[in-house]
Amino acid sequence: MAVQTPPRATEKPQGWKSFTYGELDEIKRDLHFHPSPVKNPKRLTFDQIAHYNEKGYLTGIRIFAEKEALQNRVYFDSILERTFAAGKDSYSIATAHRKYRGVHEMATHPVVLDYVSDILGDRFVLWGTHFFCKMPGDGKAVSWHQDASYWPMTPSKTVTLWLAIDDSDTGNGCMRVIPRSHHQGHLTWRYSEKSENNVLDQTVDNAEQYGDPPVDFILKAGEISMHSDLILHGSEPNRSDRRRCGLTMRYAATDVRAYMGWNEKGVVCRGTDPDGHWSNYPPPEEY
């Protein structure tokens, strides 16, 4: 198993609370894949669960019908307008379930939660929501990376649902994954170079050596993909004249511990949080 590049104490990952990679590295994190333990799924088939465990992802799952998907897009347009008016960019809309009631409602939709429970089981929280919105021709890429590498959380039991707000394809910079790479543990990364124009700041070099050939997640608006927090993934720039927006919704089993104040993001969705670790705030008032 590869190990992480030694952190530079002055560098800071993007996140809810400010901390350095040096501080993050001091947390003893269990960063290896935990397969889905679910034996009685509600939505997924046993073959789909086996595929997730083996390959690290699922894709092309319809959640919202065309009319609902259009409503989601119109709603996001209103959030984006408010964001631009505040002088922020299209990538800045993070932890949105703590800010916008409509995002909270999307991320806690009963059908969405059924799919999550088929991976994590009956006790889990919603802790992250982030709109990754590539404007037409914006030129920004997302270099190959592992989500769990950024997070002050352990053990590695987060599943991300990527909800297509817009149609997403190779033309406008859809997400891509390296199947089976989630079995490799925490991989060596380096700081991204300016020339990469990376939305984030970590890059795993020669990513294809860690799994199967890349798979593009081509999604229609209202469909989702699901991926492990350890799978290598990224995306090419949006070189088209179309926007490409997806809402990442991140869920973790309630036995996961979050540090650096990240437990404040957690909303219990199914089951209980016996230790009261997650703050479990009520939905926000602003829609």
C-alpha positions as CSV (number, residue, x, y, z in Angstrom):
1,M,0.0,0.0,0.0
2,A,1.3,3.4,-0.9
3,V,1.6,6.1,1.8
4,Q,0.8,9.8,1.7
5,T,3.3,12.4,0.7
6,P,4.7,14.1,3.9
7,P,2.5,17.1,4.5
8,R,3.8,20.7,4.5
9,A,2.5,22.3,7.7
10,T,1.7,25.5,5.9
11,E,-0.7,24.0,3.4
12,K,-4.4,23.8,4.2
13,P,-7.1,21.5,2.7
14,Q,-10.4,23.1,1.7
15,G,-13.0,22.3,4.2
16,W,-15.5,23.3,7.0
17,K,-12.8,24.3,9.5
18,S,-9.3,25.6,8.8
19,F,-6.5,23.1,9.5
20,T,-3.2,22.2,8.0
21,Y,-2.3,18.9,6.4
22,G,0.2,18.5,9.2
23,E,-2.6,18.6,11.7
24,L,-4.7,16.2,9.6
25,D,-1.8,13.8,9.5
26,E,-1.7,13.7,13.3
27,I,-5.1,12.0,13.4
28,K,-4.9,8.2,13.3
29,R,-7.2,7.5,10.5
30,D,-8.4,4.1,9.3
31,L,-8.2,4.6,5.6
32,H,-9.0,1.2,4.1
33,F,-12.2,0.2,2.3
34,H,-15.1,-1.2,4.3
35,P,-17.4,-3.2,2.1
36,S,-21.2,-2.8,2.3
37,P,-22.5,-5.2,5.0
38,V,-26.2,-4.9,3.8
39,K,-28.0,-8.2,3.4
40,N,-31.6,-6.9,2.8
41,P,-31.4,-4.0,0.4
42,K,-34.3,-1.7,-0.3
43,R,-33.4,-0.4,-3.8
44,L,-30.1,-1.9,-5.0
45,T,-29.8,-5.5,-6.2
46,F,-27.3,-7.9,-4.7
47,D,-25.3,-7.7,-8.0
48,Q,-25.2,-3.9,-7.7
49,I,-23.9,-4.1,-4.1
50,A,-21.3,-6.6,-5.2
51,H,-20.3,-4.3,-8.0
52,Y,-19.9,-1.4,-5.5
53,N,-17.8,-3.5,-3.2
54,E,-15.6,-4.8,-6.0
55,K,-15.4,-1.8,-8.3
56,G,-16.0,1.1,-5.9
57,Y,-18.9,2.8,-7.7
58,L,-22.3,2.6,-9.3
59,T,-23.7,5.0,-11.9
60,G,-26.8,5.8,-14.0
61,I,-29.4,5.5,-11.2
62,R,-32.5,7.5,-11.8
63,I,-33.7,9.4,-8.7
64,F,-35.7,12.4,-10.0
65,A,-38.0,12.3,-13.0
66,E,-37.5,14.8,-15.7
67,K,-40.0,17.4,-14.2
68,E,-38.3,17.1,-10.8
69,A,-34.9,17.4,-12.4
70,L,-35.9,20.6,-14.1
71,Q,-37.2,21.9,-10.7
72,N,-33.8,21.0,-9.2
73,R,-32.0,22.9,-11.9
74,V,-34.2,26.0,-11.5
75,Y,-33.6,25.9,-7.8
76,F,-29.8,25.7,-8.2
77,D,-30.0,28.6,-10.6
78,S,-31.4,30.7,-7.8
79,I,-28.6,29.6,-5.4
80,L,-26.0,30.3,-8.0
81,E,-27.4,33.8,-8.6
82,R,-27.2,34.5,-4.9
83,T,-23.7,33.2,-4.8
84,F,-22.5,35.4,-7.7
85,A,-24.2,38.4,-6.1
86,A,-22.2,37.8,-3.0
87,G,-18.9,37.9,-5.0
88,K,-18.2,34.1,-4.8
89,D,-17.6,31.6,-7.6
90,S,-19.5,28.6,-8.8
91,Y,-17.3,26.1,-6.8
92,S,-17.9,27.8,-3.4
93,I,-21.3,26.4,-2.6
94,A,-20.3,23.9,0.1
95,T,-21.9,22.4,3.2
96,A,-25.1,23.6,1.5
97,H,-27.4,21.4,3.5
98,R,-26.6,23.6,6.5
99,K,-27.4,26.8,4.6
100,Y,-30.3,26.0,2.2
101,R,-33.5,24.1,3.2
102,G,-34.0,23.0,-0.4
103,V,-30.6,21.2,-0.5
104,H,-31.3,19.6,2.8
105,E,-34.6,18.3,1.4
106,M,-32.9,16.9,-1.7
107,A,-30.2,15.2,0.3
108,T,-32.7,13.6,2.8
109,H,-35.2,12.6,0.1
110,P,-36.5,9.1,1.2
111,V,-35.5,7.5,-2.1
112,V,-32.0,8.9,-1.8
113,L,-31.7,7.7,1.7
114,D,-32.9,4.2,0.7
115,Y,-29.9,3.9,-1.7
116,V,-27.5,5.2,1.0
117,S,-28.9,2.6,3.4
118,D,-28.2,-0.2,0.9
119,I,-24.5,0.7,1.2
120,L,-24.0,1.9,4.7
121,G,-26.8,0.1,6.6
122,D,-29.5,1.5,8.9
123,R,-27.4,4.1,10.9
124,F,-25.9,7.0,9.0
125,V,-25.6,10.8,8.8
126,L,-25.5,13.3,6.0
127,W,-22.4,15.4,6.6
128,G,-21.4,17.0,3.3
129,T,-23.0,18.7,0.3
130,H,-21.1,20.6,-2.4
131,F,-22.2,21.9,-5.8
132,F,-19.4,21.2,-8.3
133,C,-20.5,23.6,-11.0
134,K,-18.3,24.0,-14.1
135,M,-19.4,27.0,-16.1
136,P,-19.1,26.8,-19.9
137,G,-15.5,26.9,-21.0
138,D,-14.2,27.6,-17.5
139,G,-11.1,25.5,-18.1
140,K,-10.9,24.0,-14.6
141,A,-10.2,20.3,-14.1
142,V,-10.3,18.0,-11.1
143,S,-7.1,16.0,-10.9
144,W,-7.0,12.4,-9.8
145,H,-7.6,12.2,-6.0
146,Q,-9.2,10.3,-3.2
147,D,-11.9,12.1,-1.2
148,A,-10.9,10.6,2.1
149,S,-7.4,12.1,1.8
150,Y,-8.9,15.5,2.6
151,W,-11.1,14.7,5.5
152,P,-10.5,14.6,9.3
153,M,-12.6,11.5,9.6
154,T,-12.2,7.8,10.6
155,P,-12.9,5.0,9.7
156,S,-13.3,5.4,6.0
157,K,-17.0,4.7,5.7
158,T,-18.4,7.5,3.5
159,V,-20.4,7.0,0.3
160,T,-20.9,10.0,-2.0
161,L,-23.9,10.3,-4.2
162,W,-23.3,12.7,-7.2
163,L,-26.6,14.1,-8.3
164,A,-26.6,15.5,-11.8
165,I,-28.2,18.9,-11.8
166,D,-27.3,19.3,-15.5
167,D,-26.7,16.6,-18.1
168,S,-23.1,15.4,-17.6
169,D,-20.9,13.9,-20.3
170,T,-17.4,13.9,-21.7
171,G,-18.1,17.1,-23.6
172,N,-18.7,19.2,-20.5
173,G,-16.3,17.5,-18.1
174,C,-18.1,14.6,-16.5
175,M,-16.7,12.8,-13.5
176,R,-14.4,9.8,-14.1
177,V,-13.2,7.0,-11.8
178,I,-10.5,4.4,-11.7
179,P,-12.4,1.1,-10.9
180,R,-10.9,-1.0,-8.1
181,S,-8.6,1.7,-6.9
182,H,-10.5,1.9,-3.6
183,H,-8.8,-1.3,-2.5
184,Q,-5.3,0.3,-2.5
185,G,-5.7,2.3,0.7
186,H,-4.4,5.8,1.1
187,L,-2.3,6.6,-2.0
188,T,0.7,8.8,-2.4
189,W,-0.2,12.3,-3.6
190,R,1.5,15.5,-4.4
191,Y,0.5,19.2,-4.4
192,S,-1.1,20.1,-7.7
193,E,0.8,22.3,-10.0
194,K,-0.6,25.6,-11.2
195,S,-0.6,24.4,-14.8
196,E,-3.2,21.7,-13.9
197,N,-5.8,24.4,-13.1
198,N,-7.1,22.0,-10.5
199,V,-10.2,22.9,-8.5
200,L,-8.7,21.1,-5.5
201,D,-5.0,20.8,-4.5
202,Q,-4.0,17.2,-4.5
203,T,-2.9,15.1,-7.5
204,V,-2.2,11.3,-7.6
205,D,0.2,10.7,-10.4
206,N,-0.1,7.7,-12.8
207,A,-3.5,6.9,-11.4
208,E,-4.3,4.2,-13.9
209,Q,-1.7,1.9,-12.4
210,Y,-4.0,1.5,-9.3
211,G,-7.0,-0.1,-11.0
212,D,-8.9,-0.7,-14.2
213,P,-9.1,1.8,-17.2
214,P,-11.1,5.0,-16.3
215,V,-14.9,5.0,-16.5
216,D,-16.8,8.1,-17.5
217,F,-19.9,8.9,-15.5
218,I,-22.3,10.0,-18.2
219,L,-25.5,11.1,-16.5
220,K,-28.8,12.7,-17.3
221,A,-30.1,15.4,-15.0
222,G,-31.9,13.7,-12.1
223,E,-29.6,10.6,-12.1
224,I,-26.9,9.8,-9.6
225,S,-23.7,7.9,-9.3
226,M,-22.4,6.5,-6.0
227,H,-18.7,6.1,-5.1
228,S,-16.4,5.1,-2.3
229,D,-14.4,7.8,-0.4
230,L,-11.2,5.9,-1.5
231,I,-11.8,5.5,-5.2
232,L,-9.6,7.6,-7.5
233,H,-11.6,10.1,-9.4
234,G,-11.4,13.4,-11.2
235,S,-12.7,15.2,-14.3
236,E,-11.5,17.0,-17.4
237,P,-12.3,20.7,-18.0
238,N,-15.6,21.8,-19.4
239,R,-14.6,22.9,-22.9
240,S,-18.2,23.1,-24.1
241,D,-20.8,25.9,-24.2
242,R,-22.9,24.0,-21.7
243,R,-22.8,24.2,-17.9
244,R,-22.0,21.0,-15.9
245,C,-23.3,21.0,-12.3
246,G,-23.5,18.1,-9.9
247,L,-24.4,18.1,-6.2
248,T,-22.2,15.8,-4.1
249,M,-24.1,14.4,-1.1
250,R,-21.9,12.7,1.4
251,Y,-23.1,10.2,4.0
252,A,-21.2,8.3,6.7
253,A,-22.0,5.5,9.2
254,T,-22.8,7.0,12.6
255,D,-19.8,5.2,14.1
256,V,-17.4,7.4,12.0
257,R,-15.6,10.0,14.1
258,A,-15.1,13.5,12.7
259,Y,-12.5,15.8,14.0
260,M,-11.6,19.5,13.6
261,G,-15.3,20.4,14.2
262,W,-16.6,18.5,11.2
263,N,-19.1,16.6,13.4
264,E,-21.0,19.9,13.4
265,K,-22.0,19.2,9.8
266,G,-23.7,15.9,10.5
267,V,-27.4,15.3,10.3
268,V,-28.8,11.9,11.4
269,C,-30.8,10.5,8.5
270,R,-31.5,6.9,9.5
271,G,-31.2,5.1,12.9
272,T,-29.6,6.8,15.9
273,D,-26.3,8.3,17.0
274,P,-25.9,6.6,20.4
275,D,-22.9,8.6,21.4
276,G,-24.3,12.0,20.3
277,H,-21.2,12.6,18.3
278,W,-22.9,14.4,15.4
279,S,-24.5,17.8,16.0
280,N,-27.7,16.9,14.2
281,Y,-28.9,20.5,13.7
282,P,-32.5,21.1,12.4
283,P,-33.0,22.1,8.7
284,P,-32.0,25.7,7.9
285,E,-34.7,28.3,7.4
286,E,-33.4,29.8,4.2
287,Y,-34.7,28.0,1.1
